[in-house]
Amino acid sequence: MGAASDSLASDLRAGFGERLALHVSGADEITAEVRSAELLEVALLLRDAPTLQFAMLIDVAGVDYLDYGRVEWQAEQATGTGFSRGVNSAAPHTLRGNRRYAVAYQLLSLTHNRRLRLRVWCEEGEDPAVDSLTDIWASAAWFEREAYDLFGILFRGHPDLRRLLTDYGFIGHPFRKDFPLIGNVEVRYDPVQKRVVYEPVTIEPRTLVPRVIRHDDRYDPALLGKRGGGAAGGAGG
């Protein structure tokens, strides 16, 4: 841990103790994990504590941890590179239990020139939900609407929680991992009704993950030598 991140971690432990779980990445970035019930109180202290003063909220992002840490498929003798689809088996996974949705807040302290990622796990139920931070950072209003639109995360106390990027008649939340890539509806202009209409998609779903055929004699070392020799002999003749 670098000197700057070590100093920030010390201030966070002194101010919050076990209320925050700290995770340090390889780039000396600190993620502080807070329980949803204490989000509002912790966020207010992060903004106002003299040693912290995270006065600026620069981003809010929803996260869907569905199938986190798993490869998309397993072929025979799958390697650790190439089509293993970017899963880093050496990286520590902080996901515990069956929790799926989280919200990550990117905070900036101009006074102390520090950055912090604050993560809270959503309360699971019919819809994932956390408290809104619009009363603490006004910039949260726009970001929380985006997270609601794309992930379906509800922010309790938000003054105007509406969709932001998708259309009024959009069905579902497109950044969820189980959202179909072809969508749920398609749009076309109906010349009879003289208006735009929404209909169920007519695209046939297909597998988008590439398939690797391991048993292919074109790549068999024993056969490669024979084919190479035959080609050379033919050229000589």
Secondary structure, DSSP 4 states (H G I P E B T S, - for coil): --HHHHHHHHHHHHHHGGGEEEEE-TTS-EEEEE-GGGHHHHHHHHHH-TTT---EEEEEEEEE-TTTT--S---TT--SSGGGTT--TTSPP---TT--EEEEEEEEETTTTEEEEEEEEPBPSSS-EEE--TTT-TTHHHHHHHHHHHH--EEET-TT---SSS-TT--S-TTSTTS-TT-SEEEEEETTTTEEEEEE--PPP---S-------GGG-HHHHHHHHHHHHHHHH-
